[in-house]
Amino acid sequence: MENIPDQSLFIRKIIHVDMDAFYASVEQLDHPEWRGKALVVGGNEARGVIAAASYEARKYGIFSAMSSVLAAKKCPDLIFARPRFDRYREISLQIREIFHEYTDLVEPLSLDEAFLDVTENKAGLKSAILIARQIRAKIKEKTGLNASAGVSYNKFLAKTASDLNKPNGQAVILPEEAEAFLEGLPIGKFFGIGKVTAEKMQKLGIHNGADLKQFSLQYLTRKFGKSGLHYYNIVRGIHLSAVQPNRIRKSLSAENTFERDLVSPKEMAENLMAIFEELIRRIDKSDIKGRTVTLKIKHSDFTLQTRSKTLEQYPDPEQIWEVALELLHQDGITKPVRLLGLGLSNLNVTEEQAHFGEQLKIPFNLPPAKK
């Protein structure tokens, strides 16, 4: 018998609320002339990166983390809106006030999404589905924006559910439905399994949850390291992380483990650029800055090296990239590289921003984002 925790001991009512194309929707809300048009939030200069794309822009194959140059090629009439984080934060605080009408167990992941534990709630309602519906209606009434929601008994399943009926919809995964749902879910749709990991799993014959469930914990740990336990648990609907409302984030990072070891400096720089772009997307989404840039290097022999530089002022994206390249070429790299990571610390996080909860382990990837 497999030693699986008794889920009945951990039954919760968790809602994941995710604003639909938040930054882009705010811009269209404040600029009626942009409604119904392809719009992105981000710079249109040569090295710009898209922070968010409207649903109209996504029809052209434009998504967050894409370069601004490529986005402009895909849609010549694309509207570029400069980020206005003060405005996004203002609306985010209004949304958070709505959350707290129902519960104080709110764990925002960024300005536009959060987990809520409504097992015990201020409204005295037994139905988390009804609470999610009320929250979405109040957000629409107060801000004019649409939100999607997922409801389930843990954070992993609630997050997964919130993507099912986007935009402006909600879905529920009940405890008795979780096993069948997860068995039929394509492996690339699992929250926390990115493109690279999904491709590796597919090569092992793992195409959906049912396939994943056939492999032992020992096998998954051998193939995927510490993440193996996470994959073993989530396909069984096990994710015991509680909603944590008051954890202050200390760092922000992105990394990638490569299918093939990198050898040449050119390869390393090219792959580091993709990681940098993902880091900038996360920075923009979280609206934070950091003074210390850290480069993480794991070699083919699994030895780990980190290189850091702390700046006097908070760097802009171009400066972060310059420092990243400086760290990459600092002493030269003499051994093949299997992983690169780039992160920021010494953040401008205040008590007001203590909403950054425990970040779920998300392998780095750059797929089209669903929002």
C-alpha contacts under 8 A as a table, 3 or more apart, distances in Angstrom:
res1	aa1	res2	aa2	distance
5	P	238	I	7.80
6	D	9	L	5.80
6	D	10	F	7.61
7	Q	10	F	5.32
7	Q	11	I	6.39
7	Q	238	I	7.39
8	S	11	I	5.46
10	F	240	L	7.24
11	I	153	Y	5.72
11	I	154	N	7.73
12	R	117	D	7.17
12	R	118	V	7.78
12	R	119	T	5.51
12	R	152	S	7.82
12	R	153	Y	4.78
12	R	154	N	6.51
13	K	117	D	5.90
13	K	118	V	5.49
13	K	119	T	4.69
13	K	128	A	6.20
13	K	151	V	7.22
13	K	152	S	6.06
13	K	153	Y	5.00
13	K	154	N	7.25
14	I	115	F	6.85
14	I	116	L	5.65
14	I	117	D	4.69
14	I	118	V	6.14
14	I	119	T	7.24
14	I	128	A	7.44
14	I	151	V	5.77
14	I	152	S	5.46
14	I	153	Y	5.56
14	I	154	N	5.83
14	I	155	K	6.32
14	I	158	A	6.35
15	I	115	F	5.69
15	I	116	L	5.08
15	I	117	D	6.51
15	I	118	V	7.38
15	I	128	A	7.18
15	I	132	A	6.77
15	I	149	A	6.68
15	I	150	G	5.61
15	I	151	V	4.60
15	I	152	S	6.69
15	I	155	K	7.68
15	I	158	A	5.83
15	I	159	K	8.00
16	H	113	E	7.21
16	H	114	A	5.76
16	H	115	F	4.54
16	H	116	L	6.38
16	H	149	A	5.44
16	H	150	G	5.09
16	H	151	V	6.51
16	H	155	K	7.32
16	H	158	A	5.39
16	H	159	K	5.52
16	H	162	S	6.34
17	V	113	E	5.47
17	V	114	A	5.53
17	V	115	F	6.52
17	V	116	L	7.94
17	V	132	A	7.86
17	V	147	A	6.72
17	V	148	S	5.88
17	V	149	A	4.44
17	V	150	G	6.65
17	V	162	S	6.97
18	D	112	D	6.00
18	D	113	E	4.35
18	D	114	A	6.78
18	D	147	A	5.71
18	D	148	S	5.30
18	D	149	A	6.07
18	D	162	S	6.97
18	D	371	K	7.41
19	M	22	F	5.38
19	M	112	D	5.31
19	M	113	E	6.21
19	M	145	L	7.72
19	M	146	N	6.30
19	M	147	A	4.23
19	M	148	S	6.11
19	M	371	K	7.20
20	D	25	S	7.29
20	D	145	L	7.84
20	D	146	N	5.91
20	D	147	A	5.39
20	D	148	S	6.62
20	D	166	K	7.48
20	D	167	P	5.94
20	D	168	N	6.95
20	D	371	K	5.20
21	A	24	A	5.60
21	A	25	S	5.68
21	A	52	A	6.61
21	A	53	A	6.54
21	A	54	S	5.90
21	A	55	Y	7.20
21	A	371	K	5.33
22	F	25	S	5.07
22	F	26	V	6.13
22	F	52	A	7.66
22	F	112	D	6.28
23	Y	26	V	5.22
23	Y	27	E	6.44
23	Y	41	V	6.71
23	Y	52	A	6.14
23	Y	53	A	7.97
23	Y	83	P	7.64
23	Y	88	Y	6.77
24	A	27	E	5.16
24	A	28	Q	6.32
24	A	39	L	6.71
24	A	40	V	6.12
24	A	41	V	6.01
24	A	52	A	5.97
24	A	53	A	5.81
24	A	54	S	5.23
25	S	28	Q	5.06
25	S	29	L	5.98
25	S	54	S	6.68
25	S	145	L	6.97
26	V	29	L	4.91
26	V	30	D	6.19
26	V	88	Y	7.26
26	V	145	L	7.48
27	E	30	D	5.23
27	E	31	H	5.92
27	E	34	W	7.75
27	E	81	A	7.33
28	Q	31	H	4.96
28	Q	32	P	5.89
28	Q	33	E	7.60
28	Q	34	W	5.29
28	Q	35	R	5.03
29	L	32	P	6.13
29	L	35	R	7.32
29	L	144	G	7.32
29	L	145	L	7.70
31	H	34	W	5.61
31	H	35	R	7.18
32	P	35	R	5.35
34	W	37	K	5.53
34	W	38	A	7.95
34	W	39	L	7.39
34	W	79	I	7.97
36	G	56	E	6.59
37	K	54	S	7.97
37	K	56	E	5.84
37	K	57	A	7.39
37	K	78	L	7.97
37	K	79	I	7.80
38	A	53	A	7.80
38	A	54	S	6.18
38	A	55	Y	7.38
38	A	56	E	4.61
38	A	57	A	4.08
38	A	58	R	7.79
38	A	75	C	7.95
38	A	77	D	7.56
38	A	78	L	5.44
38	A	79	I	6.29
39	L	53	A	6.02
39	L	54	S	5.43
39	L	56	E	7.16
39	L	57	A	5.75
39	L	78	L	5.70
39	L	79	I	4.56
39	L	80	F	6.04
39	L	81	A	7.25
40	V	50	I	6.54
40	V	51	A	7.35
40	V	52	A	5.59
40	V	53	A	4.33
40	V	54	S	6.16
40	V	57	A	7.09
40	V	78	L	7.34
40	V	79	I	6.24
40	V	80	F	5.25
40	V	81	A	6.14
41	V	50	I	6.09
41	V	51	A	5.52
41	V	52	A	5.18
41	V	53	A	6.44
41	V	80	F	5.87
41	V	81	A	4.74
41	V	82	R	5.75
41	V	83	P	5.81
42	G	48	G	6.71
42	G	49	V	6.06
42	G	50	I	4.81
42	G	51	A	5.46
42	G	52	A	7.29
42	G	68	S	7.39
42	G	80	F	6.36
42	G	81	A	6.12
42	G	82	R	5.44
42	G	83	P	6.16
43	G	48	G	4.89
43	G	49	V	6.54
43	G	50	I	7.13
43	G	68	S	6.68
43	G	80	F	6.76
43	G	81	A	7.42
43	G	82	R	6.25
44	N	47	R	7.88
44	N	48	G	5.66
44	N	49	V	7.87
44	N	68	S	5.22
44	N	69	V	6.80
44	N	72	A	7.90
44	N	80	F	6.49
45	E	48	G	5.20
45	E	68	S	6.93
45	E	69	V	7.37
46	A	68	S	7.03
46	A	69	V	6.06
47	R	67	S	7.02
47	R	68	S	7.17
47	R	69	V	7.66
48	G	67	S	5.89
48	G	68	S	5.12
48	G	69	V	7.42
49	V	64	S	7.72
49	V	65	A	5.74
49	V	66	M	5.77
49	V	67	S	4.49
49	V	68	S	5.20
49	V	277	E	6.84
49	V	280	I	7.89
49	V	281	R	7.71
50	I	53	A	7.22
50	I	63	F	7.14
50	I	64	S	5.00
50	I	65	A	5.18
50	I	66	M	5.41
50	I	67	S	6.05
50	I	68	S	5.82
50	I	281	R	7.63
51	A	64	S	5.08
51	A	65	A	6.13
51	A	281	R	5.58
51	A	284	D	6.47
51	A	285	K	7.26
52	A	63	F	6.80
52	A	64	S	4.88
52	A	65	A	7.92
53	A	56	E	7.95
53	A	57	A	5.84
53	A	58	R	6.46
53	A	62	I	6.75
53	A	63	F	5.69
53	A	64	S	6.15
54	S	57	A	5.17
54	S	58	R	6.39
55	Y	58	R	4.98
55	Y	59	K	6.68
56	E	59	K	5.54
56	E	60	Y	7.61
57	A	60	Y	5.55
57	A	61	G	7.10
57	A	62	I	5.68
57	A	63	F	7.74
57	A	75	C	7.81
57	A	78	L	7.42
58	R	61	G	4.97
58	R	62	I	4.72
58	R	63	F	6.02
59	K	62	I	7.18
60	Y	74	K	6.21
60	Y	75	C	6.55
61	G	74	K	7.30
62	I	66	M	7.02
62	I	71	A	5.78
62	I	74	K	7.32
63	F	66	M	5.92
63	F	368	P	5.69
63	F	369	A	6.36
64	S	281	R	7.22
64	S	368	P	7.26
64	S	369	A	6.51
65	A	277	E	5.98
65	A	278	E	6.02
65	A	280	I	7.98
65	A	281	R	5.83
65	A	366	L	7.23
66	M	70	L	7.03
66	M	71	A	6.78
67	S	70	L	5.45
67	S	71	A	6.34
68	S	71	A	5.01
68	S	72	A	6.15
69	V	72	A	5.25
69	V	73	K	6.43
70	L	73	K	5.09
70	L	74	K	6.35
71	A	74	K	5.15
71	A	75	C	6.39
71	A	78	L	7.78
72	A	75	C	5.20
72	A	76	P	5.35
72	A	77	D	7.63
72	A	78	L	6.18
73	K	76	P	5.86
75	C	78	L	5.29
84	R	87	R	5.53
84	R	88	Y	6.47
85	F	88	Y	4.85
85	F	89	R	5.87
85	F	287	D	6.68
86	D	89	R	5.15
86	D	90	E	6.14
87	R	90	E	5.01
87	R	91	I	6.45
88	Y	91	I	5.34
88	Y	92	S	6.04
88	Y	111	L	7.24
89	R	92	S	4.82
89	R	93	L	6.13
89	R	111	L	6.49
90	E	93	L	5.36
90	E	94	Q	6.60
91	I	94	Q	5.02
91	I	95	I	6.31
91	I	143	T	6.99
92	S	95	I	5.08
92	S	96	R	6.17
92	S	111	L	5.53
92	S	112	D	6.53
93	L	96	R	4.93
93	L	97	E	6.24
94	Q	97	E	5.19
94	Q	98	I	6.75
94	Q	142	K	7.82
94	Q	143	T	7.75
95	I	98	I	5.21
95	I	99	F	6.56
95	I	139	I	6.19
95	I	143	T	7.95
96	R	99	F	4.93
96	R	100	H	6.31
97	E	100	H	5.17
97	E	101	E	6.54
98	I	101	E	5.23
98	I	102	Y	7.36
98	I	135	I	6.77
98	I	138	K	7.20
98	I	139	I	7.29
99	F	102	Y	5.69
99	F	103	T	6.43
99	F	104	D	7.75
99	F	106	V	7.12
99	F	116	L	7.51
99	F	135	I	7.09
100	H	103	T	4.90
100	H	104	D	5.35
100	H	106	V	7.39
101	E	122	K	6.76
101	E	123	A	7.67
102	Y	118	V	7.12
102	Y	121	N	5.35
102	Y	122	K	4.86
102	Y	123	A	5.80
102	Y	131	I	7.90
103	T	106	V	6.86
103	T	116	L	7.14
103	T	117	D	7.00
103	T	118	V	6.14
103	T	120	E	7.63
103	T	121	N	5.23
103	T	122	K	5.91
104	D	245	P	7.58
105	L	116	L	5.79
105	L	117	D	5.47
105	L	118	V	7.57
105	L	243	V	6.34
105	L	244	Q	6.79
105	L	245	P	5.64
106	V	114	A	6.71
106	V	115	F	5.78
106	V	116	L	4.68
106	V	117	D	6.77
106	V	243	V	6.73
106	V	244	Q	7.00
106	V	245	P	5.06
107	E	114	A	5.40
107	E	115	F	5.05
107	E	116	L	6.45
107	E	243	V	5.82
107	E	244	Q	5.46
107	E	245	P	4.43
107	E	246	N	7.52
107	E	355	H	6.07
107	E	356	F	6.91
107	E	357	G	5.48
108	P	111	L	7.10
108	P	112	D	7.87
108	P	113	E	5.86
108	P	114	A	3.83
108	P	115	F	6.17
108	P	245	P	7.44
108	P	355	H	5.37
108	P	356	F	5.84
108	P	357	G	6.40
109	L	112	D	7.70
109	L	113	E	5.73
109	L	114	A	5.34
109	L	115	F	7.63
109	L	286	S	7.95
109	L	355	H	7.29
109	L	356	F	5.51
109	L	357	G	6.13
109	L	359	Q	7.27
110	S	113	E	5.71
110	S	114	A	7.14
110	S	285	K	6.31
110	S	286	S	4.92
110	S	355	H	7.97
110	S	356	F	6.73
111	L	285	K	6.75
111	L	286	S	6.14
111	L	287	D	7.76
112	D	285	K	7.97
115	F	155	K	7.08
115	F	243	V	6.56
116	L	243	V	6.77
117	D	120	E	7.59
117	D	243	V	6.26
118	V	121	N	4.99
118	V	128	A	6.62
119	T	126	K	7.87
119	T	128	A	7.79
120	E	124	G	7.30
121	N	124	G	5.53
121	N	125	L	6.82
122	K	125	L	7.96
125	L	128	A	7.49
125	L	130	L	7.94
125	L	131	I	7.31
127	S	130	L	5.28
127	S	131	I	6.47
128	A	131	I	4.91
128	A	132	A	6.09
128	A	151	V	6.84
129	I	132	A	5.21
129	I	133	R	6.29
129	I	151	V	6.53
129	I	172	V	7.24
130	L	133	R	5.04
130	L	134	Q	6.16
131	I	134	Q	5.06
131	I	135	I	6.09
132	A	135	I	5.10
132	A	136	R	6.21
132	A	149	A	6.51
132	A	150	G	7.94
132	A	151	V	7.59
132	A	170	Q	7.92
133	R	136	R	5.28
133	R	137	A	6.26
133	R	170	Q	7.85
134	Q	137	A	5.10
134	Q	138	K	6.15
135	I	138	K	5.14
135	I	139	I	6.13
136	R	139	I	5.12
136	R	140	K	6.26
136	R	146	N	7.14
136	R	147	A	5.73
136	R	148	S	7.15
136	R	149	A	7.74
137	A	140	K	5.15
137	A	141	E	6.17
138	K	141	E	4.95
138	K	142	K	5.94
139	I	142	K	5.24
139	I	143	T	5.70
139	I	144	G	7.03
139	I	145	L	6.59
139	I	146	N	7.15
139	I	147	A	7.29
140	K	143	T	5.49
140	K	144	G	4.55
140	K	145	L	4.96
140	K	146	N	5.69
140	K	147	A	7.63
141	E	144	G	5.76
146	N	167	P	7.62
146	N	168	N	5.44
147	A	167	P	7.31
147	A	168	N	5.36
147	A	169	G	7.31
148	S	162	S	6.00
148	S	163	D	7.69
148	S	165	N	7.44
148	S	166	K	6.07
148	S	167	P	6.18
148	S	168	N	4.91
148	S	169	G	4.88
148	S	170	Q	5.38
149	A	158	A	7.92
149	A	161	A	7.28
149	A	162	S	4.52
149	A	163	D	7.82
149	A	169	G	6.61
149	A	170	Q	4.55
149	A	171	A	6.67
150	G	157	L	7.83
150	G	158	A	4.66
150	G	159	K	6.06
150	G	160	T	7.06
150	G	161	A	4.34
150	G	162	S	3.68
150	G	163	D	7.36
150	G	170	Q	5.51
150	G	171	A	5.10
150	G	172	V	5.76
150	G	173	I	7.94
151	V	157	L	7.56
151	V	158	A	4.77
151	V	161	A	6.49
151	V	162	S	7.37
151	V	170	Q	7.80
151	V	171	A	6.34
151	V	172	V	4.57
151	V	173	I	6.35
152	S	155	K	7.40
152	S	157	L	5.77
152	S	158	A	4.81
152	S	161	A	7.64
152	S	172	V	5.83
152	S	173	I	5.10
152	S	174	L	5.87
152	S	175	P	7.38
153	Y	157	L	7.12
153	Y	158	A	7.21
153	Y	173	I	7.89
153	Y	174	L	7.16
153	Y	175	P	6.70
154	N	157	L	5.68
154	N	158	A	6.19
154	N	238	I	7.82
154	N	239	H	6.13
154	N	240	L	6.94
154	N	241	S	7.70
154	N	242	A	7.96
155	K	158	A	5.05
155	K	159	K	6.00
155	K	239	H	6.99
155	K	241	S	7.19
155	K	242	A	7.68
155	K	243	V	7.66
156	F	159	K	5.29
156	F	160	T	6.22
156	F	191	F	6.93
156	F	234	I	7.45
156	F	239	H	6.32
157	L	160	T	4.92
157	L	161	A	5.99
157	L	173	I	6.88
157	L	237	G	7.32
158	A	161	A	5.03
158	A	162	S	6.25
158	A	172	V	7.48
158	A	173	I	7.40
159	K	162	S	5.29
159	K	163	D	7.06
159	K	191	F	7.18
160	T	163	D	5.76
160	T	164	L	7.11
160	T	189	K	7.97
160	T	190	F	7.01
160	T	191	F	5.94
161	A	164	L	5.31
161	A	165	N	7.89
161	A	170	Q	7.39
161	A	171	A	5.41
161	A	172	V	6.09
161	A	173	I	6.62
162	S	165	N	6.86
162	S	166	K	7.20
162	S	169	G	7.97
162	S	170	Q	6.03
162	S	171	A	6.27
163	D	166	K	5.62
163	D	370	K	6.95
163	D	371	K	7.44
164	L	170	Q	7.34
164	L	171	A	6.46
165	N	168	N	7.28
165	N	169	G	4.93
165	N	170	Q	5.66
165	N	171	A	6.46
166	K	169	G	5.41
166	K	170	Q	7.35
166	K	370	K	7.95
166	K	371	K	7.01
167	P	371	K	7.21
173	I	177	E	6.15
173	I	178	A	6.00
173	I	181	F	7.91
174	L	177	E	5.14
174	L	178	A	6.14
175	P	178	A	5.32
175	P	179	E	7.93
176	E	179	E	7.14
177	E	180	A	5.82
177	E	181	F	6.07
178	A	181	F	5.07
178	A	182	L	5.96
178	A	237	G	6.30
179	E	182	L	5.34
179	E	183	E	6.17
179	E	235	V	7.73
179	E	236	R	6.43
179	E	237	G	6.71
180	A	183	E	5.17
180	A	184	G	6.38
181	F	184	G	5.43
181	F	185	L	6.23
182	L	185	L	5.04
182	L	208	N	8.00
182	L	209	G	5.33
182	L	210	A	7.41
182	L	235	V	5.94
182	L	236	R	7.53
182	L	237	G	7.51
183	E	208	N	6.38
183	E	209	G	3.97
183	E	210	A	4.12
183	E	211	D	7.63
183	E	213	K	7.68
183	E	235	V	7.23
184	G	208	N	6.09
184	G	209	G	5.89
184	G	210	A	6.48
185	L	189	K	6.55
185	L	190	F	7.25
185	L	208	N	5.44
185	L	209	G	5.61
186	P	189	K	5.45
186	P	190	F	7.22
186	P	207	H	6.00
186	P	208	N	4.22
186	P	209	G	6.60
187	I	190	F	5.61
187	I	193	I	7.34
187	I	198	A	6.17
187	I	201	M	7.96
187	I	206	I	7.20
187	I	207	H	5.43
187	I	208	N	4.50
187	I	209	G	6.17
188	G	193	I	6.29
188	G	194	G	6.65
188	G	195	K	6.67
188	G	198	A	5.42
188	G	208	N	8.00
189	K	193	I	7.44
190	F	193	I	5.52
191	F	194	G	7.88
191	F	362	I	7.68
192	G	360	L	7.59
192	G	361	K	6.28
192	G	362	I	4.44
192	G	363	P	6.22
193	I	197	T	5.98
193	I	198	A	6.16
193	I	362	I	6.80
193	I	363	P	6.30
194	G	197	T	5.43
194	G	198	A	5.93
194	G	362	I	7.24
194	G	363	P	5.54
194	G	364	F	6.33
194	G	365	N	5.32
194	G	367	P	7.85
195	K	198	A	5.06
195	K	199	E	6.14
195	K	365	N	5.63
195	K	366	L	7.35
195	K	367	P	6.70
196	V	199	E	5.21
196	V	200	K	6.33
196	V	257	T	7.98
196	V	258	F	7.77
196	V	259	E	7.59
196	V	365	N	6.69
197	T	200	K	5.03
197	T	201	M	6.15
197	T	363	P	7.52
198	A	201	M	5.04
198	A	202	Q	6.11
199	E	202	Q	5.06
199	E	203	K	6.36
200	K	203	K	5.25
200	K	204	L	6.65
200	K	259	E	7.96
201	M	204	L	5.03
201	M	205	G	6.47
201	M	206	I	5.03
201	M	207	H	7.12
202	Q	205	G	4.92
202	Q	206	I	4.72
202	Q	207	H	5.36
203	K	206	I	7.18
205	G	211	D	7.15
206	I	209	G	7.70
206	I	211	D	4.90
206	I	212	L	5.49
207	H	211	D	6.18
207	H	212	L	7.57
208	N	211	D	5.42
208	N	212	L	6.44
209	G	212	L	4.99
209	G	213	K	6.06
209	G	235	V	5.91
210	A	213	K	5.16
210	A	214	Q	6.81
211	D	214	Q	5.52
211	D	215	F	7.60
212	L	215	F	5.88
212	L	232	Y	7.69
212	L	235	V	7.11
213	K	216	S	7.75
213	K	232	Y	7.11
213	K	235	V	6.38
213	K	236	R	7.50
215	F	219	Y	6.35
215	F	220	L	6.69
216	S	219	Y	5.24
216	S	220	L	6.33
216	S	232	Y	7.60
217	L	220	L	5.21
217	L	221	T	6.01
217	L	228	G	6.74
217	L	229	L	6.35
217	L	232	Y	6.01
218	Q	221	T	5.20
218	Q	222	R	6.14
219	Y	222	R	5.10
219	Y	223	K	6.25
220	L	223	K	5.10
220	L	224	F	5.72
220	L	225	G	7.36
220	L	228	G	4.53
220	L	229	L	7.16
220	L	231	Y	7.62
220	L	232	Y	7.17
221	T	224	F	5.20
221	T	225	G	4.61
221	T	226	K	6.07
221	T	227	S	6.91
221	T	228	G	4.20
221	T	229	L	6.38
222	R	225	G	5.73
222	R	228	G	7.51
223	K	228	G	7.25
224	F	227	S	5.60
224	F	228	G	5.03
225	G	228	G	5.58
226	K	229	L	6.12
226	K	230	H	7.50
227	S	230	H	5.09
227	S	231	Y	6.33
228	G	231	Y	5.16
228	G	232	Y	6.06
229	L	232	Y	4.97
229	L	233	N	6.14
230	H	233	N	5.24
230	H	234	I	6.07
231	Y	234	I	5.35
231	Y	235	V	6.34
232	Y	235	V	6.00
232	Y	236	R	6.99
233	N	236	R	5.26
233	N	237	G	6.45
233	N	238	I	4.88
233	N	239	H	6.72
234	I	237	G	4.84
234	I	238	I	5.04
234	I	239	H	6.10
235	V	238	I	7.35
244	Q	247	R	6.58
244	Q	357	G	5.84
244	Q	358	E	7.02
245	P	354	A	7.90
245	P	355	H	6.06
245	P	356	F	7.84
245	P	357	G	6.23
246	N	354	A	5.58
246	N	355	H	5.83
246	N	356	F	7.48
246	N	357	G	6.68
247	R	354	A	5.79
247	R	355	H	6.50
247	R	356	F	6.05
247	R	357	G	4.95
247	R	358	E	6.66
248	I	349	V	7.36
248	I	351	E	7.65
248	I	353	Q	7.22
248	I	354	A	4.46
248	I	355	H	6.65
248	I	356	F	5.63
248	I	357	G	6.68
249	R	252	L	7.67
249	R	349	V	7.27
249	R	354	A	7.14
249	R	356	F	5.51
249	R	357	G	6.92
249	R	358	E	7.68
250	K	345	S	6.20
250	K	346	N	7.11
250	K	347	L	6.60
250	K	349	V	7.89
251	S	343	G	7.00
251	S	344	L	5.60
251	S	345	S	4.44
251	S	346	N	7.22
251	S	347	L	6.71
252	L	279	L	7.66
252	L	282	R	7.76
252	L	283	I	7.54
252	L	343	G	5.52
252	L	344	L	5.31
252	L	345	S	6.64
253	S	279	L	6.00
253	S	341	G	7.10
253	S	342	L	5.63
253	S	343	G	3.86
253	S	344	L	6.22
254	A	275	I	6.08
254	A	276	F	7.58
254	A	278	E	6.52
254	A	279	L	5.43
254	A	341	G	5.66
254	A	342	L	5.65
254	A	343	G	6.37
254	A	364	F	6.08
255	E	275	I	6.07
255	E	339	L	7.15
255	E	340	L	5.63
255	E	341	G	3.81
255	E	342	L	6.24
255	E	363	P	7.42
255	E	364	F	5.53
256	N	275	I	7.03
256	N	339	L	5.63
256	N	340	L	5.73
256	N	341	G	6.36
256	N	363	P	7.13
256	N	364	F	5.37
256	N	365	N	7.28
257	T	338	R	5.76
257	T	339	L	4.31
257	T	340	L	6.80
258	F	261	D	6.27
258	F	262	L	7.76
258	F	338	R	5.48
258	F	339	L	6.04
259	E	338	R	7.75
260	R	338	R	6.98
261	D	300	S	6.67
261	D	336	P	5.69
261	D	337	V	5.20
261	D	338	R	4.72
262	L	267	E	6.21
262	L	268	M	6.23
262	L	336	P	5.48
262	L	337	V	4.94
262	L	338	R	6.44
263	V	267	E	6.97
263	V	268	M	7.39
263	V	335	K	7.26
263	V	336	P	4.91
263	V	337	V	6.53
264	S	267	E	5.30
264	S	268	M	6.45
265	P	268	M	5.06
265	P	269	A	6.15
265	P	333	I	7.96
266	K	269	A	5.18
266	K	270	E	6.17
267	E	270	E	5.19
267	E	271	N	6.19
268	M	271	N	5.27
268	M	272	L	5.93
269	A	272	L	4.96
269	A	273	M	6.20
269	A	325	L	7.22
269	A	328	L	7.77
270	E	273	M	5.27
270	E	274	A	6.96
271	N	274	A	5.36
271	N	275	I	6.61
272	L	275	I	5.02
272	L	276	F	6.01
272	L	340	L	6.83
272	L	341	G	7.67
272	L	342	L	7.91
273	M	276	F	4.91
273	M	277	E	6.17
273	M	321	W	7.92
274	A	277	E	5.14
274	A	278	E	6.44
275	I	278	E	5.15
275	I	279	L	6.22
275	I	340	L	7.93
275	I	341	G	6.94
275	I	342	L	6.85
275	I	364	F	7.85
276	F	279	L	4.99
276	F	280	I	6.20
276	F	321	W	6.99
276	F	342	L	6.66
277	E	280	I	5.10
277	E	281	R	6.25
278	E	281	R	5.00
278	E	282	R	6.33
278	E	364	F	7.94
278	E	365	N	7.98
278	E	366	L	7.20
279	L	282	R	5.11
279	L	283	I	6.11
279	L	342	L	7.23
279	L	343	G	7.25
280	I	283	I	4.87
280	I	284	D	6.03
280	I	317	P	6.85
281	R	284	D	5.18
281	R	285	K	6.10
282	R	285	K	5.01
282	R	286	S	6.02
283	I	286	S	5.19
283	I	287	D	5.71
283	I	288	I	5.80
283	I	289	K	7.02
284	D	287	D	5.05
284	D	288	I	7.25
288	I	347	L	6.79
288	I	348	N	6.18
288	I	349	V	7.00
289	K	314	Y	6.19
289	K	315	P	7.65
289	K	344	L	7.69
289	K	347	L	5.48
289	K	348	N	5.59
290	G	293	V	7.52
290	G	314	Y	5.76
290	G	315	P	7.37
290	G	344	L	5.28
290	G	345	S	5.16
290	G	346	N	5.11
290	G	347	L	4.07
290	G	348	N	6.19
291	R	310	T	5.52
291	R	311	L	5.25
291	R	312	E	6.91
291	R	313	Q	6.34
291	R	314	Y	4.91
291	R	315	P	6.60
291	R	344	L	6.93
291	R	345	S	6.41
291	R	346	N	5.43
291	R	347	L	6.62
292	T	308	S	6.68
292	T	309	K	5.56
292	T	310	T	4.10
292	T	311	L	6.27
292	T	344	L	5.48
292	T	345	S	5.08
292	T	346	N	5.77
293	V	308	S	5.54
293	V	309	K	5.44
293	V	310	T	6.36
293	V	320	I	6.97
293	V	323	V	7.13
293	V	324	A	7.20
293	V	342	L	7.29
293	V	343	G	5.81
293	V	344	L	4.85
293	V	345	S	6.75
294	T	306	T	6.69
294	T	307	R	5.57
294	T	308	S	4.20
294	T	309	K	6.60
294	T	324	A	7.66
294	T	342	L	5.75
294	T	343	G	5.14
294	T	344	L	6.26
294	T	345	S	7.87
295	L	306	T	5.55
295	L	307	R	5.14
295	L	308	S	6.25
295	L	324	A	6.65
295	L	327	L	6.62
295	L	328	L	7.25
295	L	340	L	7.32
295	L	341	G	5.77
295	L	342	L	4.78
295	L	343	G	6.63
296	K	304	L	7.43
296	K	305	Q	6.01
296	K	306	T	4.57
296	K	307	R	6.67
296	K	339	L	7.76
296	K	340	L	5.55
296	K	341	G	4.64
296	K	342	L	6.13
297	I	304	L	5.84
297	I	305	Q	5.10
297	I	306	T	6.10
297	I	337	V	6.88
297	I	338	R	7.90
297	I	339	L	5.86
297	I	340	L	4.93
297	I	341	G	6.59
298	K	302	F	5.75
298	K	303	T	5.74
298	K	304	L	4.50
298	K	305	Q	6.30
298	K	337	V	5.92
298	K	338	R	5.80
298	K	339	L	4.94
298	K	340	L	6.54
299	H	302	F	5.10
299	H	303	T	5.45
299	H	304	L	6.49
299	H	335	K	6.34
299	H	336	P	5.64
299	H	337	V	4.26
299	H	338	R	5.33
299	H	339	L	6.85
300	S	303	T	7.46
300	S	335	K	7.25
300	S	336	P	5.52
300	S	337	V	5.52
300	S	338	R	5.29
302	F	338	R	7.98
307	R	327	L	6.19
308	S	327	L	7.14
309	K	323	V	7.46
309	K	327	L	7.86
311	L	314	Y	6.89
311	L	315	P	7.38
315	P	318	E	7.79
315	P	319	Q	5.44
315	P	320	I	6.00
316	D	319	Q	5.35
316	D	320	I	6.29
317	P	320	I	5.01
317	P	321	W	6.28
318	E	321	W	5.18
318	E	322	E	6.30
319	Q	322	E	4.97
319	Q	323	V	6.19
320	I	323	V	5.18
320	I	324	A	6.08
321	W	324	A	4.93
321	W	325	L	6.25
322	E	325	L	5.29
322	E	326	E	6.19
323	V	326	E	4.87
323	V	327	L	6.11
324	A	327	L	5.19
324	A	328	L	6.14
324	A	342	L	7.51
325	L	328	L	4.93
325	L	329	H	6.22
326	E	329	H	5.39
326	E	330	Q	5.66
327	L	330	Q	4.86
328	L	331	D	7.79
328	L	332	G	7.22
328	L	333	I	7.88
329	H	332	G	5.17
329	H	333	I	7.50
333	I	336	P	7.80
337	V	340	L	7.41
344	L	347	L	7.23
349	V	352	E	7.80
349	V	353	Q	5.70
349	V	354	A	7.19
350	T	353	Q	5.17
350	T	354	A	6.56
351	E	354	A	5.01
352	E	355	H	7.53
353	Q	356	F	6.74
354	A	357	G	7.65
356	F	359	Q	7.83
366	L	369	A	7.88
